[in-house]
Amino acid sequence: MRFAHLLALCMLVSVSCAPLQRWIINLVSPEYAAEGAESEFSPIFVGPDENRERLAISLRRVATELPQITDVQFVPGGEEMLVATKGGQLFLVRRATGDKTPVFRFDVTTVSEQGLLGLALHPGFSSNGRLFVNYTTSVRGQDVSRVSEWRVDRPTDLASARLSDERVLMEVEQPYQNHNAGQVAFGPDGYLYIGWGDGGWRADPRGNGQNPATLLGSMLRIDVDEWATDRPYAIPRDNPFVERSGYRPEMFAIGLRNPWRFSFDSRGRLVVADVGQDLFEEVDIVLAGDNLGWNIREAAHCFEPPENCRTSGLTDPIYEYGREEGQSITGGFVYTGSRIPGLRNRYVFGDFVSGRLWAIELPENARDRVPAAVSLGKWPILPSTFARDPNGEIYVADFGGGAIYRLDPE
């Protein structure tokens, strides 16, 4: 059984996964115990990381006791974070002190990979209080993923604010309890992007990745500032499949397996980390109309059929790694801060199972491959999500340990 599956079992209940986390870390990397590297501030460089470029960093803990973190978003001004947890609770966390206050709670299902999975603040949040969330729930006995908008009555005083007026934007039926993806994020174009996985179970048994009639296995792009007559949002006119028969007009790209986390680079390009199946994890620069290939291919390799598969019309990843390095990619951000000069303008990401962190330089040409990653070390954490503050500094959340760390110089 993949360790990612063991961790999914620990998600079945809303308790700390720390004991299982430590067991997996010690099993996969006994050198932690041998070298006394249990400290969360001490990385190791093993396996392929031994022979690649390294960049020395440290992890500075800024918050603790946050159960099963799934998303972290900075509130305008940057002094506070909204932290989503799998069980449905949103916490307001002071960056300087780590003080936390439970603020909003959502009624979610939490089996396997379900839960409160993503949140986004409208670009005008400070004045309009519009908060968007992606969570799983049950509707008439059917598991669904729901993207909805809520209104915050005091957006500049979240500790005493209240939520109201839920407006459901969309509900997507989930055939299984995994591969929900779950992120929502506003792009630099002002539109809301939504990542959907293929719906599970394994190997995409329903063929959703290559089915343009379903939203599953796709990246969506919608306008939440306008309404259409038949839906509570509008379709941007330049969406790539608007005029294409058989395709949902919300689609920005198809052929994804489980795009758990994505972000945008300084040029406004969509950077997606797509979780793999058996052999490979991948990073993609996704352009309008792309087909990322799942489940014909896993990363840049044939999946079904296992040899001589179709390649025409499919987009290759810019970077991939295999099972000797990790089992479940977690996408991050391009570092634009000042604390770690050697990291500037590099895309930082990690692996949820192995605890490895890396950085790559995104290519000028979105179709070029990245030849190598820079290792930031292997850490005894389960990196479930990243965040970037207004100064461009990057933070990583430990799902099992319930802590948030800032990447700092060594």
C-alpha positions as CSV (number, residue, x, y, z in Angstrom):
1,M,0.0,0.0,0.0
2,R,1.3,3.5,-0.8
3,F,2.1,5.6,2.3
4,A,-0.2,8.3,0.9
5,H,-3.1,5.7,1.3
6,L,-2.1,5.1,4.9
7,L,-2.2,8.8,5.5
8,A,-5.6,9.0,3.9
9,L,-6.8,6.4,6.4
10,C,-5.7,8.6,9.2
11,M,-7.8,11.4,7.7
12,L,-10.9,9.4,8.3
13,V,-11.1,10.8,11.8
14,S,-10.4,14.3,12.9
15,V,-7.4,13.6,15.1
16,S,-3.7,14.3,14.7
17,C,-1.9,12.2,12.2
18,A,1.4,12.9,14.0
19,P,2.0,9.3,15.3
20,L,1.5,7.8,11.8
21,Q,3.5,10.6,10.3
22,R,6.5,9.9,12.6
23,W,6.3,6.2,11.9
24,I,6.3,6.7,8.1
25,I,9.2,9.2,8.4
26,N,11.3,6.8,10.4
27,L,10.4,3.9,8.1
28,V,11.2,5.7,4.9
29,S,14.1,7.6,6.3
30,P,15.7,5.8,9.2
31,E,18.6,8.3,9.0
32,Y,16.4,10.7,10.9
33,A,16.6,8.5,13.9
34,A,20.2,7.6,13.3
35,E,21.3,11.2,13.0
36,G,19.0,12.7,15.6
37,A,17.2,14.6,12.9
38,E,13.8,14.4,14.5
39,S,14.1,18.2,15.0
40,E,11.7,20.0,12.7
41,F,14.5,22.5,12.0
42,S,17.1,20.0,10.7
43,P,16.8,18.8,7.1
44,I,18.6,15.9,5.6
45,F,19.8,15.4,2.0
46,V,19.4,11.8,0.9
47,G,18.7,9.8,-2.3
48,P,18.7,12.0,-5.4
49,D,19.0,15.1,-3.3
50,E,22.6,14.1,-2.4
51,N,23.8,14.8,-5.9
52,R,21.9,17.9,-6.9
53,E,22.3,21.5,-6.1
54,R,21.3,22.5,-2.5
55,L,20.1,25.6,-1.0
56,A,20.3,25.9,2.8
57,I,17.2,27.1,4.5
58,S,15.5,26.8,7.9
59,L,11.9,26.5,8.9
60,R,10.7,29.0,11.5
61,R,7.6,27.9,13.3
62,V,4.9,30.7,13.4
63,A,1.8,28.8,14.5
64,T,0.9,25.5,16.1
65,E,-2.0,23.3,17.2
66,L,-4.0,23.7,14.0
67,P,-5.5,20.2,13.2
68,Q,-5.0,18.9,9.6
69,I,-4.3,22.2,7.8
70,T,-5.6,22.3,4.2
71,D,-5.2,25.9,3.1
72,V,-3.6,29.1,4.3
73,Q,-4.5,32.6,3.0
74,F,-3.1,35.9,4.1
75,V,-5.7,38.6,4.9
76,P,-5.1,42.0,3.2
77,G,-2.4,43.8,5.2
78,G,-0.5,40.5,5.8
79,E,-0.5,40.5,9.6
80,E,-3.2,37.8,9.8
81,M,-3.8,34.4,8.1
82,L,-7.0,32.5,7.6
83,V,-6.2,28.9,8.1
84,A,-8.6,26.2,6.8
85,T,-8.6,22.7,8.5
86,K,-10.0,19.5,7.0
87,G,-12.7,19.3,9.7
88,G,-14.3,22.5,8.5
89,Q,-12.9,25.1,10.9
90,L,-11.4,28.4,9.8
91,F,-8.9,30.0,12.2
92,L,-7.6,33.5,12.3
93,V,-3.9,33.4,13.1
94,R,-1.7,36.4,14.0
95,R,1.5,36.0,12.1
96,A,3.7,37.8,14.7
97,T,2.5,35.8,17.7
98,G,0.9,32.7,16.5
99,D,-2.2,33.5,18.4
100,K,-5.3,31.8,16.9
101,T,-9.0,32.4,17.0
102,P,-11.6,30.0,15.6
103,V,-13.8,32.3,13.4
104,F,-16.0,30.4,10.9
105,R,-17.1,26.8,10.6
106,F,-18.5,24.9,7.7
107,D,-20.6,21.7,7.7
108,V,-18.4,19.3,5.8
109,T,-17.9,15.6,5.2
110,T,-14.5,14.3,6.1
111,V,-14.2,10.8,4.8
112,S,-10.8,10.0,3.1
113,E,-9.8,13.2,1.2
114,Q,-13.0,15.1,1.8
115,G,-13.3,18.2,4.0
116,L,-12.8,22.0,3.8
117,L,-10.3,22.0,1.1
118,G,-9.8,25.5,-0.2
119,L,-10.6,29.2,0.3
120,A,-10.0,32.4,-1.6
121,L,-10.5,36.1,-0.7
122,H,-12.0,38.3,-3.4
123,P,-9.5,40.9,-4.7
124,G,-11.8,43.5,-3.1
125,F,-12.3,41.6,0.2
126,S,-11.3,44.5,2.4
127,S,-14.4,46.4,1.2
128,N,-16.8,43.7,0.0
129,G,-16.1,40.9,2.5
130,R,-16.6,38.2,-0.2
131,L,-15.1,34.8,0.8
132,F,-15.1,31.8,-1.4
133,V,-14.7,28.2,-0.2
134,N,-14.5,24.7,-1.7
135,Y,-15.7,21.9,0.5
136,T,-17.3,18.5,0.4
137,T,-20.8,17.8,1.7
138,S,-23.7,15.3,1.2
139,V,-26.7,16.3,-0.8
140,R,-29.6,13.7,-0.6
141,G,-27.1,11.0,0.2
142,Q,-24.7,11.9,-2.7
143,D,-21.2,13.2,-2.0
144,V,-20.6,16.5,-3.7
145,S,-17.9,19.2,-3.9
146,R,-19.4,22.6,-3.4
147,V,-17.9,26.0,-4.3
148,S,-19.8,28.8,-2.6
149,E,-19.5,32.5,-1.8
150,W,-20.1,33.9,1.7
151,R,-20.3,37.4,3.0
152,V,-18.2,38.5,5.9
153,D,-19.8,41.4,7.7
154,R,-16.6,42.8,9.2
155,P,-13.8,42.1,6.8
156,T,-11.3,44.3,8.6
157,D,-12.1,42.8,12.0
158,L,-12.4,39.0,11.3
159,A,-12.0,38.1,15.0
160,S,-15.5,39.4,15.6
161,A,-17.0,39.0,12.1
162,R,-19.9,36.8,11.1
163,L,-20.6,34.9,7.9
164,S,-23.9,35.1,6.0
165,D,-25.7,34.8,2.7
166,E,-24.1,31.6,1.2
167,R,-24.4,31.7,-2.5
168,V,-23.7,28.3,-4.1
169,L,-21.8,28.7,-7.3
170,M,-21.6,25.1,-8.3
171,E,-21.9,21.5,-7.0
172,V,-20.1,18.6,-8.6
173,E,-21.0,15.1,-7.8
174,Q,-18.1,13.0,-6.5
175,P,-18.2,9.3,-7.5
176,Y,-15.5,8.4,-4.9
177,Q,-14.1,10.0,-1.7
178,N,-10.7,10.9,-3.1
179,H,-9.2,13.1,-5.8
180,N,-11.5,16.0,-4.9
181,A,-8.6,18.5,-5.5
182,G,-10.3,21.5,-3.9
183,Q,-8.4,24.7,-4.4
184,V,-10.0,28.0,-5.5
185,A,-7.8,31.0,-6.3
186,F,-8.2,34.3,-8.1
187,G,-5.9,34.8,-11.0
188,P,-4.2,38.1,-11.9
189,D,-7.0,38.5,-14.5
190,G,-9.6,38.8,-11.7
191,Y,-11.3,35.5,-12.5
192,L,-11.8,32.6,-10.1
193,Y,-9.9,29.4,-11.0
194,I,-11.1,26.1,-9.6
195,G,-9.2,22.8,-9.7
196,W,-11.1,19.5,-9.9
197,G,-9.6,16.0,-9.7
198,D,-10.8,13.1,-11.7
199,G,-13.2,12.0,-8.9
200,G,-11.1,8.9,-7.9
201,W,-10.8,5.9,-7.2
202,R,-7.6,5.0,-9.0
203,A,-6.6,4.9,-12.7
204,D,-9.6,7.1,-13.5
205,P,-12.1,4.3,-13.9
206,R,-14.8,6.6,-15.3
207,G,-12.5,8.3,-17.8
208,N,-13.2,11.7,-16.4
209,G,-9.8,13.1,-17.3
210,Q,-10.5,13.0,-21.0
211,N,-14.3,13.6,-20.8
212,P,-15.1,17.2,-21.8
213,A,-18.7,16.8,-20.7
214,T,-17.8,16.6,-17.0
215,L,-16.1,19.2,-14.9
216,L,-14.1,16.5,-13.1
217,G,-10.4,16.3,-14.2
218,S,-10.4,20.0,-15.2
219,M,-9.2,23.5,-14.4
220,L,-12.1,26.0,-14.5
221,R,-12.1,29.7,-15.0
222,I,-15.2,31.7,-14.1
223,D,-16.3,35.3,-13.6
224,V,-17.9,35.7,-10.1
225,D,-18.6,39.4,-10.6
226,E,-21.2,38.8,-13.3
227,W,-24.2,36.5,-13.3
228,A,-25.7,34.6,-16.3
229,T,-29.3,33.8,-16.7
230,D,-28.7,30.1,-16.2
231,R,-25.9,30.1,-13.6
232,P,-24.7,32.2,-10.7
233,Y,-21.6,33.3,-12.5
234,A,-20.5,34.3,-16.0
235,I,-18.2,32.6,-18.5
236,P,-15.2,34.7,-19.6
237,R,-15.5,35.3,-23.3
238,D,-12.0,34.2,-24.0
239,N,-12.3,30.8,-22.2
240,P,-10.8,28.3,-24.7
241,F,-13.8,26.0,-25.0
242,V,-16.7,28.5,-25.2
243,E,-17.5,27.7,-28.8
244,R,-16.4,24.1,-28.8
245,S,-19.2,21.5,-29.0
246,G,-19.3,18.9,-26.3
247,Y,-17.1,20.9,-23.9
248,R,-18.1,22.7,-20.7
249,P,-17.6,26.4,-21.2
250,E,-16.1,26.9,-17.7
251,M,-13.1,24.7,-18.7
252,F,-9.7,26.3,-18.9
253,A,-7.8,23.0,-19.3
254,I,-8.5,19.3,-19.1
255,G,-6.7,16.0,-18.5
256,L,-5.8,16.4,-14.8
257,R,-5.7,13.8,-12.2
258,N,-5.7,15.6,-8.8
259,P,-4.5,19.3,-9.0
260,W,-4.4,19.7,-5.3
261,R,-2.5,23.1,-5.3
262,F,-1.9,25.7,-8.0
263,S,-0.7,29.3,-8.2
264,F,0.3,32.0,-10.7
265,D,3.8,33.2,-11.6
266,S,4.9,36.8,-12.1
267,R,3.8,36.6,-15.7
268,G,0.4,35.5,-14.8
269,R,0.9,31.9,-15.9
270,L,-1.0,29.1,-14.2
271,V,1.4,26.7,-12.4
272,V,-0.3,23.4,-11.4
273,A,1.1,20.6,-9.3
274,D,-0.8,17.4,-10.3
275,V,-0.7,14.4,-8.0
276,G,0.4,11.2,-9.9
277,Q,-0.8,7.6,-9.8
278,D,1.9,4.9,-9.6
279,L,5.2,6.3,-10.8
280,F,5.4,10.1,-11.3
281,E,4.4,13.5,-9.8
282,E,4.4,16.5,-12.1
283,V,4.5,20.3,-12.4
284,D,2.7,21.9,-15.3
285,I,2.5,25.4,-16.7
286,V,-1.1,25.3,-18.0
287,L,-2.1,27.5,-20.9
288,A,-5.7,28.0,-22.1
289,G,-7.0,24.9,-23.8
290,D,-4.3,22.5,-22.7
291,N,-4.9,18.8,-22.3
292,L,-2.5,17.6,-19.6
293,G,-3.0,14.0,-20.7
294,W,-4.5,12.1,-17.8
295,N,-5.3,9.1,-18.0
296,I,-3.6,8.5,-21.3
297,R,-0.4,9.6,-19.7
298,E,1.0,9.9,-16.2
299,A,3.3,13.0,-16.3
300,A,5.1,12.5,-19.6
301,H,4.8,8.7,-19.7
302,C,2.2,6.3,-21.1
303,F,-0.3,5.1,-18.6
304,E,-3.1,3.6,-20.6
305,P,-2.1,1.9,-22.9
306,P,1.3,1.4,-21.1
307,E,3.2,1.7,-24.4
308,N,2.8,3.6,-27.7
309,C,0.1,5.8,-26.3
310,R,-1.2,9.0,-27.9
311,T,1.0,12.0,-27.6
312,S,-0.4,14.4,-30.1
313,G,-2.4,17.3,-28.6
314,L,-1.2,16.5,-25.1
315,T,0.9,18.9,-23.0
316,D,4.1,17.7,-21.3
317,P,4.9,18.7,-17.7
318,I,7.8,21.1,-17.2
319,Y,9.1,18.9,-14.3
320,E,8.5,15.5,-12.9
321,Y,9.9,13.2,-10.2
322,G,9.5,9.6,-9.4
323,R,8.7,7.4,-6.4
324,E,12.3,7.4,-5.1
325,E,11.7,11.1,-4.2
326,G,8.0,11.2,-3.1
327,Q,4.4,10.1,-3.6
328,S,2.1,13.1,-3.5
329,I,3.2,16.5,-4.8
330,T,2.0,19.7,-3.1
331,G,2.3,22.8,-5.2
332,G,3.6,26.1,-3.9
333,F,4.5,29.6,-5.1
334,V,7.3,31.5,-6.8
335,Y,9.4,33.1,-4.1
336,T,9.5,36.9,-4.4
337,G,10.8,37.7,-0.9
338,S,14.1,39.0,0.3
339,R,15.0,36.8,3.3
340,I,16.5,34.1,1.0
341,P,18.2,35.7,-2.0
342,G,19.2,32.4,-3.6
343,L,15.5,31.4,-3.7
344,R,14.2,34.5,-5.4
345,N,12.1,34.0,-8.5
346,R,12.1,30.2,-8.1
347,Y,9.0,28.1,-7.7
348,V,8.9,26.3,-4.4
349,F,7.0,23.0,-3.9
350,G,7.1,19.8,-1.9
351,D,6.0,16.3,-1.4
352,F,3.3,15.4,1.1
353,V,4.6,11.9,1.9
354,S,8.4,12.3,1.8
355,G,8.6,15.8,3.3
356,R,11.0,16.9,0.6
357,L,11.1,20.6,-0.5
358,W,12.5,21.8,-3.8
359,A,12.7,24.9,-6.0
360,I,12.9,25.2,-9.7
361,E,13.3,28.1,-12.2
362,L,10.2,28.2,-14.3
363,P,11.2,28.3,-18.0
364,E,10.5,31.3,-20.2
365,N,8.8,28.9,-22.7
366,A,6.0,27.1,-21.1
367,R,6.7,24.0,-23.2
368,D,10.3,23.6,-22.1
369,R,11.4,21.1,-19.6
370,V,13.2,22.0,-16.4
371,P,16.4,20.0,-16.3
372,A,16.9,19.9,-12.5
373,A,15.5,21.0,-9.2
374,V,17.4,22.6,-6.3
375,S,17.0,20.7,-3.1
376,L,15.8,22.5,0.0
377,G,16.1,19.4,2.1
378,K,13.9,16.6,3.4
379,W,12.0,17.6,6.6
380,P,10.0,15.6,9.1
381,I,6.7,17.2,8.1
382,L,3.7,16.5,5.8
383,P,3.6,19.6,3.5
384,S,-0.1,19.9,2.8
385,T,-0.2,23.5,1.5
386,F,2.0,26.6,1.0
387,A,1.2,30.3,1.4
388,R,2.9,33.5,0.3
389,D,2.6,36.7,2.3
390,P,2.5,40.3,0.8
391,N,6.3,40.5,1.0
392,G,6.8,37.4,-1.1
393,E,7.9,35.2,1.8
394,I,6.7,31.6,1.7
395,Y,5.2,29.5,4.4
396,V,4.5,25.7,4.5
397,A,1.9,23.9,6.6
398,D,2.5,20.5,8.3
399,F,-0.7,18.5,8.0
400,G,0.2,15.9,10.6
401,G,2.0,18.1,13.1
402,G,-0.5,21.0,12.9
403,A,2.1,23.7,12.5
404,I,2.9,26.5,10.0
405,Y,6.5,27.4,9.2
406,R,8.1,30.2,7.3
407,L,11.0,29.5,5.0
408,D,14.0,31.4,6.4
409,P,17.7,31.6,5.7
410,E,19.8,28.9,7.5
